[in-house]
Amino acid sequence: MARRLPPLNALRAFEAAARHLSFVDAADELAVTPAAVSHQVKALEAHLGLPLFQRLARGLALTEQGQALAPQLTRGFDRLAEAVARVRADGGQTVLSVTVLPSFAVRWLLPRLGEFRRLNPGIEIEVQAQHQAVDFRRERVDIALRYGRGGWPGLYVERFLDDEVFPVCSPKLLRDGPNPLRRPEDLRHHTLIHDVLTGDDEPWVTWQQWLLHFGLDDIDPRRGPRYSDSHMMLEAAASGEGVALGRSSIMADDLTSGRLVRPFPDSQVADYAYHFLCRTDAIDRPAVRAFRDWLVAVAADDPTAPDAAAPAPALGG
C-alpha cells in the first residue's frame, strides 16, 4: 500500500524550525530563505488540517500537535542519515568528505594531501572549504577540521595542531624598505595588515593587544588594510604591502620557502588550536581513522608548530 506522506520538503522545514524554534535559523540550516521555510510549514499545516506552531511576538512555540510530531520526525531523519552512512561504509567507501576553513585548506592541508593519497591509494578526499559550523546529522560530511578552544559536544573531537602568533612580512620589505624593521617599536613606520575575522576572544591575533603588550600605545592599531580571510592577508604581506600578524600553521610553508620572514622573534602561543571532528560512531571506520592518523603525524612534524603542541598517540586497534 502506498504511503500517504506530506511533501518531504515540508517535513524537513517543519522539523528544522521545531528544533530551532526559529524560521530564520531553520533557513540558515537548510540554505533557503525564512519565507520559504514559513511557506513550507504553512503547506504542511494545511495538509494536516491543524496548526503546528503558535506565532508569537518574540518567536515560535510548538502547539500540542507540533510537540507530538517534531521528535518523531527528528528520529526519522536521524535514522535515514545513519542508514545512508552504513550503506556507504559497508559498500567499501572510498571517498572522504572533509570540511575545512578556507585559509587552512589552501595554506596547510592542500599542499600535504598528495602524501595522504600516496599512502592511501584506495581513499579519495573531497574537500569543502567553509567557515560555518557543520551539522553531521544533516550534511554529507565525514570529517571537519575546525579552529577553536574545543568543545563541540556529541562529537569525537581531537586537538591536533597548536598555533603561534607573530608578525611576518616580505623579505623585500626588510631588504629594500627605507625604514628598519628589527624591533616591535619599528612597526610605527610600517603598514599593519589585518584579518577582520579575528575574534575578540583571541586577543593575541589582533594588532591592538600585540602593540599594547610592548607598550606601543602611540601606534594606531586600526590603521592599515583589512582582509576577510587570512590567506588574502598573508598574500598581501608576501607582496610587500606591510606587516601581518599571523598564525604559524597557515604560514608554515611560506616561512620555510622564505616567501615570508619574521622581522623579530617575539611570539605568543595562540588561545585557539586546530581540531579534528567527526561523529562518535565514525572514528572507527578505516578511512576516517587513516585520515586522522595521517593528520596527527603530519601535524607533529610541522616545523613551525609550538613546542607545547604534543602529538596525540595513534588510535588503538
N, C-alpha and C positions, 0 to 999 in steps of 0.2 A: 504494500500500500504506500502510495506516495506521501511524503511528509509535507504537511501544510505549515510552512515556516514563513515568518516575515522576511523581507529582504535582508541579506547579510549585512549590507552597509548600515542599515538602520539599527540592527542589533549591535554592531561594533560601536556606532556613535553613542547609543544609549549606555553601553557598558563602560566606555571611557568616561563619559560625562558623569555617570554614577560614581565611579571611583574618585574622580577629582571634585565632584560637586561644582563643576565649572564647565561651561561650554568653551570658554577661551582656552583652558588648559587641555581639554579634550581635543580641541582643534590643533593645538601645537603637537600633541602626540600623534594624531592621525594625518598631519600635514595637509589640513584643509582649513577653510575659514570657519569662524564661530557661527556664522549664518548657516553654513552647510550642515554643521552638527545640529543646530536648532531645527532645521528643516527635516533632517532625518529622524530626530526624536519625535517631532510632531507627526511625521508619517507613521512611525511605529505606534504612537498613541492612537491614531486614527484607525490603524489596522486592528488593534486590540480592543478599541472602543472604551478605553479608560485612561485616566491620567497617570503618568509615571513620576512626574516632578511637580512640586509646588514652586512657582516662580516668585521668589521673594525679592524685596528691595535690595538686599545685600547678598544675593546669590540664589542657590538652588537647595531644595530639600526633597528627599525621596518621599513619595506617597507610600501608603502601606503596600500597594501593589508593586511599586518600584522596588521597595525593600525586599520583597519576596523574589523578584525576578533577577536583580543585579548579581547577587552572589552565585546564582546558578549559571548565569552567562559567563562570569569570570572563571569559574571552574571549568566550564566547557571550552572556552578559548585556551585556557592553560593546557588542558588535555590535548587539544588539537596541536598546539605548539610542541608538546612533548612527543606526541606520536610522529610528527614530521621529523623531529630531531632523531628519534630512534631509527626511523627508516633510513635516514641519511647515514647514520653511524653504522647500522647493520649492513648497509649496502656497500660498505668499503669507501667511505667518504674520502675524497682526495683533494677537496677544496676547503681551505680555512678562510673564513671571513674575519678580517681584523680591522677594527675601527681605531683610529689614532688621531691625535692632534696634528693639524696640517704642518706646523713648523717642525715637530718631532719626526713626522713621516719623511719630509724632504731632507732634513739635515742630519738625521741619525739612522732611522730604520731602513729607508730605501737603499742607501749605499752598502748595507750589510746583508740585505735579503738574498743576494746571489749566493752567499755562503750557505744559507739555510737550504736553498733549493739544491745546491750541490750535495749537501749531506743528506737530504731527504727528497730524492727524486720522485717519490710517489705522492708528494704533497704539493699542491699549488696554493698560493696565497692570493687572496682578493683583498686589497687594501682600500678602505673607505676613510678618507680624511674628513673629520668633522669635529666641531667644538662641543656640540650639545651632548647632554647625557644620553646614555644608551639604555633601552629597556629590552633586556634579553628575552623577556616573555613575548614581546610584540615584534621585534625586529630579527631579521635573518643575520645575526651576528654571533660568531663563536667566541671571539676574544676582543677585549677592549684594553687599550693602553692609555692610562689617564694620569694627569698630574694633579697632586693634591696632598693633603695630610693623611689620607687613609679613610677608613670608614666603609662606605658602600655596603650597608647591611644586606644580608641574604645572598651574598656572592662570595666566591673564592677570590681573595684579594692577597696579592703578594708584592711587596716593595722590592724593586729590582735595580733602581739606579738613583743615587743621590746627585745633588747638583751643588756647584759652587758658583757664586756670583762675583763678577769682576768686570772692570772696564776693558774694552778692546777697541782697536782701530786698525786702519790700513797701515802697513809698514811705510808706505809713501808719505803718510801724514807725519811720521817721525823723521823721515829722511829729507823731505822737501819742504815741510812747513816752516813758516817764519818764526814760530814760537816753539820753544822746547816743551816736551811733554814727558817729564821724568818723575814728577811728584803730583799727588792729588791737587795741590793748590794751583798747578799749572792748567787745570781744567778751565779756569776763568778766561783763558784766551782761546778756547775751542768750543765748537758747536756740540751740544748734547743731543743725542738721538734717543727717542723714547718708544716704548712699546705700550700702547694705550690700553691693552687688555690686562696689564698687570694689576692685581688686586691689592686693596688696602691691607689685607691680612697677610701679605707677604712683602713687608716694607723693604727688605734688602734688594729687591729688584726694581726699586724706584730711585731716581736721582735725588729726590728730596731727602730721604733717610740717609743715603750714602754720603751726601755732602755734609749733612748735619753731624754725622759720626766723626768727620775730620775737622769739625769746627769751621766749615767754609760757608758761613751764613751770608756772605757777601755775594755769592753766586746764585743767580736766579735759577731754581731747579726746573722751572716751567719752560724756559727758552729752548728753542730747537725744534726740528720737525718731529712729527708723531706718526707712527705706523700701527695699523690694526693687527699686525702679525709679526712675530719675532723673526721669521725668515726675511721679510722685507726690511726690517730694522737692521739686521746684520748685513744684508746686501748693500744697504746704504752706507754702513760703516766700511765695508770692504772697498767700496768705490771711492773712499776718501772724503765722504760728506761730513764726518765728525766722529765723535766717540760714543759708542753704545755701551750700555750696562747690560750684559748678557749672562746666560747660564751655560755652564761648562758643557752640558750634554749636547746642546744643539750647536756649539761652536767647536766641538772636538776636531772634526776633520779640517776645518779652516785653520785652526791653530797648528795642527800637525803639518799642513802644507805650507804654512807661512802666509796664507792669504789674510789672516787676521793675526795681530800680535797684542800682547799685554804690555801697555806702556809702563806699568809699575806693578809690583807683586801683590798689593793689598787685595784681599778677597774675604768672602764670608760664605759659610755653608748655608744653603737656602733652606727656608722653612718647609718647602714642599719637596716631593720626590715623585718619580715615576712608578706607577703600579700596574701590575698585570691583573686583569679582571676576567672572570668567566663564571658561568653557572657552577654551583657546587657539584652538580651531577655530571659536569663535562670535563673536570680536570683529569679524570682517569681515562678519558678517550685517548688512544695512542697518538693521534695527530696533534691534539691540544697539548698533551704532555711533551711531545717532541719540541713544539714551538716554545713552550715555557722553559724547558731545559736549555735549549739553544740561546734563548733571550738572556737568561740569567748568566750563562757562561760568557757571552759576548759582553754584557754589561760589566762583569767582573774584570775583564781585560781592558776596559776603556781607560786610556792613559790620562784623561782629564778628570775622571771621577774623583771626588774627595776621598781621602784615606779612611774617612769614617764610614764609608759605604761598604758594609761587609757582605760578601756574596752569600746567597742562600744555598743550602745544600740541594743536590738533585733529589727529586721525589723518589721515594722508595718504590720497589716493585710490588 
